[in-house]
Amino acid sequence: MGSRFRGNDEQEDAAVLKQEIEDGTRSFADPAFRADVIDGLTRRPRAIPARWFYDRRGSELFEAITDLPEYYPTRTETALLRDKAGEIAARVGPGRAVVEFGSGSSTKTPLLLEAVAPAAYVPIDISGDFLRESSRALAARFPDLAVQPLEADFLQPLKLPAGIAAFPKLGFFPGSTIGNMIPLSSTDLLRAMRQSLGEGAMLLIGMDRIKDHAVLERAYDDAAGVTAAFNLNLLERINRELDGTIPVEAFRHRAIWNDDRARIEMHLEATRDVAFTIEGRPFTIAAGETIHTENSHKYGPRDARILLRAGGWTPIAEWTDPADQFALYLAEAQAPRPAP
């Protein structure tokens, strides 16, 4: 990456570097990000994993999405957590260490923490800035609770803080984030969560339901264009972190329902033929071709329970809203049985 520094004063250069990192105008590329982008743009069809949406700007845009009138999942799940907090607490019991996978700004977390009286809270997120800010806010709100943030990609094997080893665990995976993964990856993730949390652990997980396709498409292609900005920010990030020359204005956001796979797909579609480089490596994309950036799978009740069991979790409770748009499942990592 070419230097943006001017002049010869090392202290001045260091100050500029610090300010650019804080402003988000300069950052250093994660090698895994580089590998996923190069591989994703080389393969056919082109695809880049959705986890790379979440730099600081992407995280801010996603938080804005959750407040949009078209985006029902967040408010529906939040209402469910608020309404069913007592039932959840009765099932879970006090004194567990709550481990939240992909905590983001942790906006729903206080509802759970207030209900279950946990021994500790471990938020896990790939976006370090958001993680630290939300952890500080929660620590101030719950001064007697041990808050131990873990900056990590929860899709990879995790080593939880040693301080929570003695506590039974409650995994928390809200937002229907499980829907962003194909079923094979979802199953692998659920199994990894089971291994990280241990036998006897519980998992509270949100899953979006299959519903009218028009409702789904509006939720992922809002009138204000916030989701479009969120999708296009991935290209901005590539340009910023990987010395990319992608003409962002030559791409448009698309959200489509794939009925065969029961999922909303997000794509970035080229509106004209484009040529660009990433760290000097050339790429071309023809008009009408897309980069597949995200899936959001939707699950019927039986689908969800089968997925949980395939991942090593036994469903023990289920809650849904009156319109049956969204569901919360509580599952347990029970001892393996040789037969049903």
Secondary structure, DSSP 8 states (H G I E B T S, - for coil): ------SS-HHHHHHHHHHHHHHTS-----HHHHHHHHHHHHSSSEE--GGGG-SHHHHHHHHHHTTSTT-HHHHHHHHHHHHTHHHHHHHH-SS-EEEEES-TT-SSHHHHHHHH--SEEEEEES-HHHHHHHHHHHHHHSTTSEE--EES-TTS-----GGGTTS-EEEEE-TTGGGGS-HHHHHHHHHHHHHHH-TT-EEEEEEE----HHHHHHHTS-TT-HHHHHHHHHHHHHHHHTTB---GGGEEEEEEEETTTTEEEEEEEESS-EEEEETTEEEEE-TT-EEEEEEEE---HHHHHHHHHHTT-EEEEEEE-TT--EEEEEEE-----S--
